[in-house]
Amino acid sequence: MRKREERNLPVIRGKDYVEEMLPHRDPMRLIDSVEELVPEKSIAASFYVDPGREIFKGHFPGNPILPGVYTVECMGQASSILAADMDRYYQKTPLFFGIDHVRLVKKVLPGSTLRIYSTLEKENQEKGILTFQSQVKCEDVIVASGTVTIAMR
């Protein structure tokens, strides 16, 4: 296992870092970069909602909207990166363990860039379970918020 110091990562972490931290790959990788990471505390990440994504052909023809489950998945993936950055969980697989109190308050349109913010609220190291408070913004407007729990396996 490589330690954080050995990774020697830049301040803004792009696709290579995201793919090192997450097992997800296109089309299910929904984080493009990490703008800020405070180890074991918080993360700010981004995702560009590409209008060319296949999902928009069916959701909804003539009125495309990013499905809410994708927005929730963004929360989970950003939180998973924060967890995977911890040496004790590095190269573990993140799995959704719980999704609570999620509110989808604005629709997300193709061409938008989402900013995902997650803060570690609680951790059970013995079981590898972490709970995060998450918020998703688009153009500084909150589009979703909630609590996600991730199990690192």
NORGISUL-V167042 format. One record per backbone hydrogen bond with DSSP energy under -0.5 kcal/mol. NH is the residue of the N-H (numbers start at 0). CO is the residue of the C=O. E is the energy in kcal/mol with one decimal. If there is no record, write none. Layout:
NH|CO|E  NH|CO|E
//
This chain:
5|2|-1.0  6|2|-0.8  6|3|-1.1  7|3|-0.8  12|10|-0.6  12|33|-2.7  13|11|-0.6  17|13|-2.4  18|14|-2.9  19|15|-1.4  20|16|-2.0  21|17|-2.4  27|24|-2.4  29|27|-0.8  31|45|-3.4  32|45|-1.2  33|12|-3.2  34|32|-0.5  34|43|-2.0  35|43|-1.8  37|41|-2.7  38|36|-0.8  40|37|-2.5  41|37|-1.8  42|117|-2.2  43|35|-2.7  44|115|-2.7  45|32|-2.4  46|113|-2.0  48|46|-0.5  48|111|-3.3  49|47|-1.4  52|49|-1.9  55|52|-1.5  56|53|-1.9  57|54|-1.2  58|54|-1.2  62|59|-2.3  64|58|-1.9  65|107|-3.2  69|66|-1.3  70|66|-1.2  71|67|-2.3  72|68|-2.2  73|69|-2.1  74|70|-1.6  75|71|-2.2  76|72|-2.8  77|73|-2.5  78|74|-2.3  79|75|-2.3  80|76|-2.0  81|77|-1.8  82|78|-2.2  83|79|-3.1  84|80|-1.6  85|82|-1.7  88|85|-2.1  89|85|-1.1  89|86|-0.5  91|88|-2.2  93|91|-0.5  94|150|-2.1  96|148|-3.4  97|148|-1.7  99|146|-3.0  102|144|-2.8  104|102|-0.8  104|142|-1.6  105|142|-1.4  108|106|-0.5  110|48|-3.8  111|108|-1.6  113|46|-3.2  113|111|-0.5  114|136|-2.8  115|44|-2.8  115|113|-0.5  116|114|-0.5  116|134|-3.0  117|42|-2.0  118|132|-2.3  119|40|-2.9  120|130|-2.9  121|130|-1.7  123|128|-3.1  124|122|-0.7  126|123|-0.6  127|123|-1.4  128|123|-1.9  129|149|-2.9  130|121|-3.0  131|147|-3.0  132|118|-2.3  133|131|-0.5  133|145|-3.2  134|116|-2.4  135|143|-3.0  136|114|-2.9  137|140|-2.5  138|112|-0.6  140|137|-1.4  142|135|-3.1  143|135|-1.5  144|102|-1.7  145|133|-2.1  146|99|-2.9  147|131|-2.1  148|97|-3.0  149|129|-2.9  150|94|-2.9  151|127|-3.1  151|149|-0.5  152|92|-2.9  152|150|-0.7
//
